[in-house]
Amino acid sequence: MTASTQVETRLKGTPLSDGCTVARVCLFNDQRHRHLPVRRVAPANVDREIDRFRKAVDLADERLDTIRRLVETKVGRAEAGIFARNG
């Protein structure tokens, strides 16, 4: 039998919510998205792009609300709070 060794890494930063967790971490890196292509929107298409953006935000809000309700039912209100929209 082999013994598994676990290494603990402590990170210091700004938390998105209070508490303690054990999970995968996605670290913010200024360089990660440095070379994304720049897309220009023609003035005639600005209203359409704003509409597309608003629809995407609404869809994401609906999906998060579904997740929030599921977590609230299965785990609890406090835990579901991380999925609540603020603003």
N, CA, C and O atoms as a GROMACS GRO file, in nm:
protein
  348
    1MET      N    1   0.084  -0.117   0.000
    1MET     CA    2   0.000   0.000   0.000
    1MET      C    3   0.089   0.124   0.000
    1MET      O    4   0.188   0.130   0.073
    2THR      N    5   0.055   0.223  -0.082
    2THR     CA    6   0.134   0.345  -0.085
    2THR      C    7   0.060   0.455  -0.012
    2THR      O    8  -0.062   0.466  -0.020
    3ALA      N    9   0.136   0.535   0.057
    3ALA     CA   10   0.076   0.647   0.128
    3ALA      C   11   0.065   0.765   0.033
    3ALA      O   12   0.161   0.798  -0.037
    4SER      N   13  -0.051   0.828   0.030
    4SER     CA   14  -0.065   0.947  -0.055
    4SER      C   15  -0.028   1.070   0.027
    4SER      O   16  -0.060   1.081   0.145
    5THR      N   17   0.039   1.159  -0.038
    5THR     CA   18   0.081   1.281   0.027
    5THR      C   19   0.002   1.397  -0.032
    5THR      O   20  -0.007   1.412  -0.154
    6GLN      N   21  -0.054   1.476   0.054
    6GLN     CA   22  -0.126   1.593   0.007
    6GLN      C   23  -0.052   1.717   0.050
    6GLN      O   24  -0.007   1.728   0.165
    7VAL      N   25  -0.039   1.809  -0.042
    7VAL     CA   26   0.029   1.934  -0.013
    7VAL      C   27  -0.078   2.042   0.002
    7VAL      O   28  -0.167   2.055  -0.082
    8GLU      N   29  -0.070   2.117   0.107
    8GLU     CA   30  -0.165   2.225   0.130
    8GLU      C   31  -0.105   2.354   0.078
    8GLU      O   32   0.009   2.389   0.111
    9THR      N   33  -0.181   2.424  -0.003
    9THR     CA   34  -0.139   2.554  -0.053
    9THR      C   35  -0.237   2.657  -0.002
    9THR      O   36  -0.358   2.643  -0.022
   10ARG      N   37  -0.186   2.757   0.064
   10ARG     CA   38  -0.272   2.864   0.113
   10ARG      C   39  -0.256   2.986   0.024
   10ARG      O   40  -0.145   3.030  -0.005
   11LEU      N   41  -0.369   3.038  -0.019
   11LEU     CA   42  -0.370   3.154  -0.107
   11LEU      C   43  -0.425   3.274  -0.032
   11LEU      O   44  -0.514   3.260   0.053
   12LYS      N   45  -0.372   3.389  -0.062
   12LYS     CA   46  -0.420   3.511   0.002
   12LYS      C   47  -0.476   3.600  -0.108
   12LYS      O   48  -0.413   3.621  -0.211
   13GLY      N   49  -0.596   3.652  -0.086
   13GLY     CA   50  -0.656   3.735  -0.187
   13GLY      C   51  -0.789   3.789  -0.140
   13GLY      O   52  -0.818   3.792  -0.021
   14THR      N   53  -0.869   3.832  -0.234
   14THR     CA   54  -1.000   3.887  -0.204
   14THR      C   55  -1.104   3.779  -0.228
   14THR      O   56  -1.124   3.737  -0.342
   15PRO      N   57  -1.172   3.733  -0.123
   15PRO     CA   58  -1.273   3.628  -0.140
   15PRO      C   59  -1.400   3.683  -0.204
   15PRO      O   60  -1.434   3.800  -0.186
   16LEU      N   61  -1.469   3.599  -0.277
   16LEU     CA   62  -1.599   3.637  -0.333
   16LEU      C   63  -1.711   3.616  -0.233
   16LEU      O   64  -1.817   3.677  -0.245
   17SER      N   65  -1.687   3.530  -0.135
   17SER     CA   66  -1.786   3.507  -0.030
   17SER      C   67  -1.714   3.460   0.094
   17SER      O   68  -1.599   3.415   0.088
   18ASP      N   69  -1.782   3.471   0.208
   18ASP     CA   70  -1.724   3.428   0.335
   18ASP      C   71  -1.720   3.277   0.342
   18ASP      O   72  -1.795   3.208   0.272
   19GLY      N   73  -1.634   3.226   0.426
   19GLY     CA   74  -1.635   3.083   0.451
   19GLY      C   75  -1.507   3.015   0.408
   19GLY      O   76  -1.410   3.078   0.366
   20CYS      N   77  -1.511   2.886   0.419
   20CYS     CA   78  -1.397   2.802   0.387
   20CYS      C   79  -1.444   2.695   0.290
   20CYS      O   80  -1.556   2.644   0.302
   21THR      N   81  -1.360   2.660   0.195
   21THR     CA   82  -1.400   2.557   0.100
   21THR      C   83  -1.280   2.475   0.056
   21THR      O   84  -1.165   2.518   0.070
   22VAL      N   85  -1.307   2.361   0.004
   22VAL     CA   86  -1.204   2.278  -0.057
   22VAL      C   87  -1.252   2.253  -0.198
   22VAL      O   88  -1.351   2.183  -0.220
   23ALA      N   89  -1.181   2.309  -0.296
   23ALA     CA   90  -1.224   2.297  -0.435
   23ALA      C   91  -1.111   2.340  -0.527
   23ALA      O   92  -1.007   2.388  -0.482
   24ARG      N   93  -1.133   2.322  -0.655
   24ARG     CA   94  -1.038   2.370  -0.753
   24ARG      C   95  -1.038   2.522  -0.751
   24ARG      O   96  -1.139   2.585  -0.719
   25VAL      N   97  -0.926   2.580  -0.785
   25VAL     CA   98  -0.911   2.725  -0.784
   25VAL      C   99  -0.880   2.773  -0.924
   25VAL      O  100  -0.803   2.710  -0.997
   26CYS      N  101  -0.939   2.883  -0.962
   26CYS     CA  102  -0.904   2.950  -1.086
   26CYS      C  103  -0.842   3.083  -1.047
   26CYS      O  104  -0.910   3.174  -1.001
   27LEU      N  105  -0.712   3.093  -1.067
   27LEU     CA  106  -0.642   3.215  -1.028
   27LEU      C  107  -0.654   3.320  -1.136
   27LEU      O  108  -0.643   3.290  -1.255
   28PHE      N  109  -0.675   3.443  -1.094
   28PHE     CA  110  -0.681   3.555  -1.189
   28PHE      C  111  -0.539   3.585  -1.235
   28PHE      O  112  -0.446   3.593  -1.154
   29ASN      N  113  -0.524   3.602  -1.365
   29ASN     CA  114  -0.393   3.628  -1.422
   29ASN      C  115  -0.408   3.737  -1.527
   29ASN      O  116  -0.478   3.718  -1.627
   30ASP      N  117  -0.344   3.851  -1.505
   30ASP     CA  118  -0.354   3.963  -1.599
   30ASP      C  119  -0.310   3.924  -1.740
   30ASP      O  120  -0.362   3.979  -1.838
   31GLN      N  121  -0.218   3.833  -1.752
   31GLN     CA  122  -0.162   3.798  -1.882
   31GLN      C  123  -0.248   3.697  -1.959
   31GLN      O  124  -0.231   3.680  -2.079
   32ARG      N  125  -0.338   3.630  -1.891
   32ARG     CA  126  -0.413   3.519  -1.950
   32ARG      C  127  -0.491   3.558  -2.076
   32ARG      O  128  -0.497   3.480  -2.171
   33HIS      N  129  -0.549   3.675  -2.075
   33HIS     CA  130  -0.633   3.718  -2.187
   33HIS      C  131  -0.571   3.836  -2.263
   33HIS      O  132  -0.642   3.914  -2.327
   34ARG      N  133  -0.443   3.847  -2.254
   34ARG     CA  134  -0.373   3.960  -2.313
   34ARG      C  135  -0.387   3.965  -2.466
   34ARG      O  136  -0.393   4.074  -2.522
   35HIS      N  137  -0.392   3.853  -2.532
   35HIS     CA  138  -0.388   3.850  -2.678
   35HIS      C  139  -0.522   3.814  -2.743
   35HIS      O  140  -0.525   3.759  -2.853
   36LEU      N  141  -0.629   3.844  -2.675
   36LEU     CA  142  -0.760   3.820  -2.736
   36LEU      C  143  -0.781   3.916  -2.853
   36LEU      O  144  -0.736   4.031  -2.848
   37PRO      N  145  -0.849   3.871  -2.957
   37PRO     CA  146  -0.872   3.961  -3.071
   37PRO      C  147  -0.966   4.075  -3.033
   37PRO      O  148  -1.058   4.058  -2.952
   38VAL      N  149  -0.943   4.188  -3.091
   38VAL     CA  150  -1.030   4.304  -3.071
   38VAL      C  151  -1.135   4.301  -3.182
   38VAL      O  152  -1.102   4.290  -3.300
   39ARG      N  153  -1.259   4.312  -3.143
   39ARG     CA  154  -1.367   4.312  -3.242
   39ARG      C  155  -1.433   4.450  -3.240
   39ARG      O  156  -1.470   4.502  -3.135
   40ARG      N  157  -1.446   4.505  -3.355
   40ARG     CA  158  -1.508   4.637  -3.367
   40ARG      C  159  -1.652   4.620  -3.415
   40ARG      O  160  -1.682   4.535  -3.499
   41VAL      N  161  -1.740   4.701  -3.360
   41VAL     CA  162  -1.881   4.696  -3.398
   41VAL      C  163  -1.911   4.823  -3.476
   41VAL      O  164  -1.887   4.934  -3.429
   42ALA      N  165  -1.964   4.805  -3.593
   42ALA     CA  166  -2.002   4.920  -3.676
   42ALA      C  167  -2.112   4.998  -3.604
   42ALA      O  168  -2.198   4.939  -3.540
   43PRO      N  169  -2.109   5.130  -3.615
   43PRO     CA  170  -2.211   5.211  -3.548
   43PRO      C  171  -2.354   5.166  -3.578
   43PRO      O  172  -2.441   5.174  -3.492
   44ALA      N  173  -2.379   5.119  -3.698
   44ALA     CA  174  -2.514   5.075  -3.736
   44ALA      C  175  -2.555   4.948  -3.660
   44ALA      O  176  -2.674   4.918  -3.652
   45ASN      N  177  -2.458   4.873  -3.605
   45ASN     CA  178  -2.488   4.747  -3.537
   45ASN      C  179  -2.483   4.755  -3.384
   45ASN      O  180  -2.504   4.655  -3.316
   46VAL      N  181  -2.456   4.873  -3.331
   46VAL     CA  182  -2.440   4.887  -3.186
   46VAL      C  183  -2.567   4.848  -3.111
   46VAL      O  184  -2.560   4.774  -3.014
   47ASP      N  185  -2.682   4.896  -3.155
   47ASP     CA  186  -2.807   4.863  -3.086
   47ASP      C  187  -2.832   4.713  -3.086
   47ASP      O  188  -2.876   4.657  -2.986
   48ARG      N  189  -2.805   4.647  -3.199
   48ARG     CA  190  -2.825   4.502  -3.207
   48ARG      C  191  -2.731   4.429  -3.111
   48ARG      O  192  -2.772   4.333  -3.047
   49GLU      N  193  -2.606   4.474  -3.101
   49GLU     CA  194  -2.510   4.410  -3.012
   49GLU      C  195  -2.549   4.432  -2.865
   49GLU      O  196  -2.533   4.342  -2.783
   50ILE      N  197  -2.598   4.550  -2.833
   50ILE     CA  198  -2.645   4.576  -2.696
   50ILE      C  199  -2.762   4.484  -2.664
   50ILE      O  200  -2.770   4.432  -2.552
   51ASP      N  201  -2.853   4.464  -2.759
   51ASP     CA  202  -2.967   4.374  -2.740
   51ASP      C  203  -2.918   4.231  -2.717
   51ASP      O  204  -2.968   4.162  -2.628
   52ARG      N  205  -2.821   4.186  -2.797
   52ARG     CA  206  -2.766   4.052  -2.780
   52ARG      C  207  -2.703   4.036  -2.641
   52ARG      O  208  -2.720   3.933  -2.576
   53PHE      N  209  -2.631   4.139  -2.597
   53PHE     CA  210  -2.568   4.135  -2.466
   53PHE      C  211  -2.674   4.125  -2.355
   53PHE      O  212  -2.661   4.044  -2.264
   54ARG      N  213  -2.776   4.206  -2.364
   54ARG     CA  214  -2.882   4.204  -2.262
   54ARG      C  215  -2.953   4.069  -2.257
   54ARG      O  216  -2.985   4.020  -2.149
   55LYS      N  217  -2.976   4.009  -2.373
   55LYS     CA  218  -3.039   3.877  -2.378
   55LYS      C  219  -2.948   3.772  -2.313
   55LYS      O  220  -2.995   3.683  -2.243
   56ALA      N  221  -2.818   3.783  -2.337
   56ALA     CA  222  -2.723   3.689  -2.276
   56ALA      C  223  -2.721   3.705  -2.124
   56ALA      O  224  -2.715   3.605  -2.052
   57VAL      N  225  -2.726   3.828  -2.076
   57VAL     CA  226  -2.730   3.852  -1.932
   57VAL      C  227  -2.858   3.796  -1.872
   57VAL      O  228  -2.855   3.734  -1.766
   58ASP      N  229  -2.970   3.816  -1.940
   58ASP     CA  230  -3.098   3.762  -1.891
   58ASP      C  231  -3.096   3.610  -1.885
   58ASP      O  232  -3.143   3.551  -1.788
   59LEU      N  233  -3.040   3.546  -1.988
   59LEU     CA  234  -3.032   3.401  -1.989
   59LEU      C  235  -2.942   3.350  -1.876
   59LEU      O  236  -2.976   3.253  -1.809
   60ALA      N  237  -2.828   3.415  -1.856
   60ALA     CA  238  -2.739   3.376  -1.747
   60ALA      C  239  -2.808   3.394  -1.613
   60ALA      O  240  -2.794   3.310  -1.523
   61ASP      N  241  -2.884   3.502  -1.597
   61ASP     CA  242  -2.958   3.528  -1.474
   61ASP      C  243  -3.062   3.418  -1.449
   61ASP      O  244  -3.077   3.372  -1.336
   62GLU      N  245  -3.133   3.376  -1.554
   62GLU     CA  246  -3.232   3.269  -1.540
   62GLU      C  247  -3.164   3.138  -1.498
   62GLU      O  248  -3.214   3.067  -1.410
   63ARG      N  249  -3.052   3.107  -1.562
   63ARG     CA  250  -2.982   2.983  -1.529
   63ARG      C  251  -2.929   2.984  -1.386
   63ARG      O  252  -2.938   2.884  -1.315
   64LEU      N  253  -2.873   3.098  -1.344
   64LEU     CA  254  -2.824   3.108  -1.206
   64LEU      C  255  -2.939   3.098  -1.106
   64LEU      O  256  -2.923   3.039  -1.000
   65ASP      N  257  -3.054   3.156  -1.140
   65ASP     CA  258  -3.168   3.147  -1.050
   65ASP      C  259  -3.215   3.003  -1.036
   65ASP      O  260  -3.252   2.960  -0.927
   66THR      N  261  -3.212   2.928  -1.145
   66THR     CA  262  -3.248   2.786  -1.141
   66THR      C  263  -3.152   2.711  -1.049
   66THR      O  264  -3.194   2.630  -0.966
   67ILE      N  265  -3.024   2.738  -1.064
   67ILE     CA  266  -2.923   2.674  -0.978
   67ILE      C  267  -2.943   2.715  -0.833
   67ILE      O  268  -2.935   2.632  -0.742
   68ARG      N  269  -2.969   2.846  -0.810
   68ARG     CA  270  -2.989   2.895  -0.674
   68ARG      C  271  -3.106   2.824  -0.606
   68ARG      O  272  -3.094   2.781  -0.492
   69ARG      N  273  -3.218   2.811  -0.679
   69ARG     CA  274  -3.335   2.743  -0.621
   69ARG      C  275  -3.305   2.597  -0.590
   69ARG      O  276  -3.348   2.545  -0.487
   70LEU      N  277  -3.234   2.531  -0.678
   70LEU     CA  278  -3.198   2.390  -0.657
   70LEU      C  279  -3.108   2.375  -0.535
   70LEU      O  280  -3.129   2.287  -0.452
   71VAL      N  281  -3.007   2.460  -0.524
   71VAL     CA  282  -2.916   2.454  -0.410
   71VAL      C  283  -2.991   2.486  -0.281
   71VAL      O  284  -2.968   2.423  -0.178
   72GLU      N  285  -3.079   2.585  -0.286
   72GLU     CA  286  -3.157   2.621  -0.166
   72GLU      C  287  -3.241   2.503  -0.119
   72GLU      O  288  -3.252   2.478   0.001
   73THR      N  289  -3.301   2.431  -0.213
   73THR     CA  290  -3.384   2.315  -0.179
   73THR      C  291  -3.301   2.200  -0.124
   73THR      O  292  -3.339   2.138  -0.024
   74LYS      N  293  -3.189   2.173  -0.187
   74LYS     CA  294  -3.110   2.055  -0.151
   74LYS      C  295  -3.008   2.080  -0.041
   74LYS      O  296  -2.975   1.988   0.034
   75VAL      N  297  -2.958   2.203  -0.030
   75VAL     CA  298  -2.850   2.229   0.064
   75VAL      C  299  -2.890   2.330   0.171
   75VAL      O  300  -2.872   2.307   0.290
   76GLY      N  301  -2.946   2.443   0.126
   76GLY     CA  302  -2.987   2.544   0.223
   76GLY      C  303  -2.980   2.684   0.166
   76GLY      O  304  -2.910   2.709   0.068
   77ARG      N  305  -3.054   2.774   0.229
   77ARG     CA  306  -3.062   2.913   0.181
   77ARG      C  307  -2.928   2.984   0.185
   77ARG      O  308  -2.892   3.054   0.091
   78ALA      N  309  -2.855   2.967   0.294
   78ALA     CA  310  -2.726   3.036   0.306
   78ALA      C  311  -2.630   2.996   0.194
   78ALA      O  312  -2.563   3.081   0.134
   79GLU      N  313  -2.625   2.866   0.166
   79GLU     CA  314  -2.536   2.817   0.063
   79GLU      C  315  -2.580   2.863  -0.076
   79GLU      O  316  -2.497   2.886  -0.164
   80ALA      N  317  -2.711   2.877  -0.094
   80ALA     CA  318  -2.764   2.920  -0.225
   80ALA      C  319  -2.739   3.068  -0.252
   80ALA      O  320  -2.746   3.113  -0.366
   81GLY      N  321  -2.710   3.142  -0.147
   81GLY     CA  322  -2.689   3.285  -0.160
   81GLY      C  323  -2.578   3.323  -0.255
   81GLY      O  324  -2.581   3.432  -0.312
   82ILE      N  325  -2.481   3.235  -0.274
   82ILE     CA  326  -2.371   3.267  -0.366
   82ILE      C  327  -2.420   3.281  -0.509
   82ILE      O  328  -2.353   3.343  -0.591
   83PHE      N  329  -2.537   3.225  -0.540
   83PHE     CA  330  -2.591   3.232  -0.675
   83PHE      C  331  -2.692   3.344  -0.692
   83PHE      O  332  -2.749   3.360  -0.800
   84ALA      N  333  -2.715   3.422  -0.586
   84ALA     CA  334  -2.813   3.532  -0.594
   84ALA      C  335  -2.753   3.648  -0.669
   84ALA      O  336  -2.636   3.681  -0.652
   85ARG      N  337  -2.834   3.709  -0.751
   85ARG     CA  338  -2.788   3.826  -0.828
   85ARG      C  339  -2.791   3.948  -0.738
   85ARG      O  340  -2.891   3.975  -0.671
   86ASN      N  341  -2.684   4.021  -0.737
   86ASN     CA  342  -2.675   4.144  -0.657
   86ASN      C  343  -2.668   4.263  -0.751
   86ASN      O  344  -2.561   4.297  -0.802
   87GLY      N  345  -2.780   4.324  -0.773
   87GLY     CA  346  -2.781   4.443  -0.858
   87GLY      C  347  -2.842   4.415  -0.984
   87GLY      O  348  -2.852   4.503  -1.069
   0.00000   0.00000   0.00000
